[in-house]
Amino acid sequence: MRAARQAGAALLGLLLGFPAPAASRSDLESQLKTVAAVGFRGRHSVSARELSAVLKTRSPSFWPWAERRPLRTDFLNADCAAVEAVYHQHGFLDAAVRDSLLPVRDPGRVRVLFLIQEGSRSRIFDVEFEGVQAVPREALRRAIYARPRRPFNPAYLVADTAIIARLEGEHGHLPRVVGAARRDERDSLGVHVVYRVDEGPAYRVGAVHIVNPEALRLSEKLVQRELLLKPGSIYRQSRMQESEERLYETGLFSEAQITPQPDSTNRLMEFLVRVRGRKPRWLDAGVGSGTQERLRFEGEWGHRNLGKHGLQGLLGARLALDKDARFLLSRGEVSVLEPWLLGTRNRAQVTIYVEKRRDFRIDTLEIEKRARGVAFQVQRGFGRLAYVRLTQDNTWVVDQKPRFLNLDLSPAIRDSLLQGFLPSYSTHRLQLSGLRDRRDNPLSTTRGNLQVVSADLAGGPFKGSTSFTKFQVSSSWFMPLSRPGWVLAARGRGGLVKPFGMRKDFIPLAGVDREVARVPTEDLFRLGGVNSIRGYAENEIASAGGLALLNANLELRVPVVGLFGLEVFVDAGNVWARPEFIRPGDFTPRLGRAELAAGDVRYVFGAGGRLNLAFAPVRLDVAWGAEAGHRAGSLQFAVGPTF
């Protein structure tokens, strides 16, 4: 009867527009209920997004096939405590939270409402340090989280003690730091924060002992040169951590651990360095997909410690096919890498290669090339996230064969088209490039960014058959959204080629821009394909190549269930024969036009499925565009992320 009265009251309330009465917890717990919605009442100073992030009781998924979320009392209790903790972090030390359960139309579901009493916000009145001698107090004040007039967060006491200990550790100390807070006697919303520091003695670096010698069939010198712990210098904790990172970066060790051992009597910090060597040889193979190389097979054999001097050797091979499973590239190379060039921590590499490729194809012409070359490279790393690289590359194309397609040409016409065409040529270039990679995962990125820039000078003082400058820049950004697993990804890139010097033609075809023909086909820009502008075939946009490129991509990645996800994207870009041909009107979308002009930017939108496998995501995209032939939708398959 009681349940009937409550159901009648709820129905009457819905009919008359009044809110239904809240059900008691005992009534709802007596039956298996699921969560219909989760909300907050009394929330003013903290965002609902931040509060929702700590809840175990979740609103149902918007996917119709998703399972309903059960109502659990232990989750509700934990959620109230978690929401209170969030308010404490914002300075609301007296905040109180309780839950309320409201029935909805479906008798098997319930709405969860968290009732919040925020109270008043407490702020930091002042911050003091006791026992600090080695570190300037102003440096501590700038580094810590607790600062006057900021809302008081109890977590500051934990985080700041770690920061103070780290700064003291940079001056040779192993301090004991304790943080405390108390309310002001006159103003209960004012909080006094004090950090008490027992610095202890200042340590200097003592002896460094390398243990596990059976792993050092390499050479103890290969370990010593990576260490930043010089006997007699002031002990710094950051130097110890950086030394461990450098040992891993060599690739010689599967395990590297540095343990400090303080000697308080002599005020020396000795170290035990434990390492475990990796197998010197490796064999690797892989498969991938790219814009030009639709299917790519790679294999390599390498040695990590040639001659027991830390030199690294590599034998590699690559085979690539286009979208029609026809030959595109075969390449073999041998490389030797010296991680310490002339006693400095700069990586130097020499690579000798031979290759055969088909890198240019339009409706009426195809060019195949056989080439050999040698490249010299020096790289300077800046931690694990960035490097600057200088490369001097020399390529000799020994056989360049043009083949005219779908054309019945007389020998005289063919000879006239090939007049001035070089059957062999050489390109000598110097390239300066830089990269900064802050992505959390290169294959399945959820946050971070990637910046790449390069500048080439070919010919000129380096001689060769061609002379040009080439500049490229690319910037990619990945931002997680409020919904778990949702990622918004964006990329912008541009490129510019400028030929100079004596004129030589590398494309034997009338109708191709004269400036474009002055640059070897492998250095021209082209767009289209699964990694640039989807819906277009590989290199379909400016198939004859161009000297200026602009491309932008925006993509929303959404998880669905398990490894399966969706992506919604917009791609835009174009390649122009010359940079001076770019006009502001080229960027206006030409919706409904049957055929776009050569200078019009191509806009494409679409969606696709993603299967996020361990080695790389597998994608199947459908794209629509404004241009004729790209309206009805184009289906494309790819392995690996778009960018």
JOZI-V666628 format. One line per field, one symbol per residue. phi: phi as a letter, one per 20 degrees, with the letter a starting at -180 (. if undefined). psi: psi as a letter, one per 20 degrees, with the letter a starting at -180 (. if undefined). A space follows every 50 residues. Layout:
BEGIN
phi->???
psi->???
END
This chain:
BEGIN
phi->.ffffffffffffffeneffffefffffffcfdceeacbccnecdcffff fffeeeedffffffefffefecfffffffffffffffffenefdfcccdc ddfcgffecbedceeddfmeeecfebccccnecfdgffffffeeefcgmf gfdgfgffffffffffffffdnddeddcdbbbfffedfeecedcddcdfm feddfdfddedmfffdffafffeffeeddegneffcffffffffffffff mecebbcddfcfdffelddecdddccfeffdbccbbcbbbfeefccdcbb cbcebfmldnfddbdcbbcccefemegcbcbcbcccddfcelmdedecbd cdbcbcbddbbcfdbccdcdbcabcdcccdecmedbbccdcddccdeebd decedlcddfgffffffefnfefbaccdcccdcbbcddffbfecfdbobc ccbbcdcdmlfemoeccadbcbbbcccccfeffgnfcddbbcbbbbccfb nfebddcebfnegffffedgffdeebcopfdccfndfglfelfenbdccc bcccbddcfdbleebccdbcdbracdgcffefcgffeffdfnffbeffef fedccabadcdeeferfddcdccccefgncefocecdbdoffb
psi->gghggghgggghhhhijqqqqpqqhhghiiqoqrphqprqpjphipqhgh ghhiqhoqqqqiphiqqqpqpphhggghhghghghghhhjinhjqppqqp ppqagoijrqpppoppogaqpqqpgrpqppjphhpphhhghhhrhoqqiq ppohihhgghhhgghghhhijjqnropppqqqqqhhoiippppppppnga qpqqpbqoporlhhikiephhhghiipjnppirppphhhgghggghghhh jipipppppqnpnhgjlqorqpopqpqrphqqpqqrqaqaghnhpppqqq prpimpjkjjqpqppqqqpqqaijkqpgpppqqpqppoinokjqlppppp ppqqqpqnjppahjqppqqpqqrpqppppoqnbiiqrppppopopooioo oqopqkpnqqhghghhhipipoiqrqppqpppqqpookqhohhmphrarp ppqqpqoqbcijbriqprqppqqpppqppqrhppippoqqqpqqqppoqr appqpiompqipphhgiipqhijqpqrpaijfoqhqrpkhomhirrippp pqppppppqfpciprqppqpqqrrpqgqhiipqhihippmpiphpqrhip ppppqarrqponrhhqqpqoqpqqrhqpikhipppqqqprqg.
END
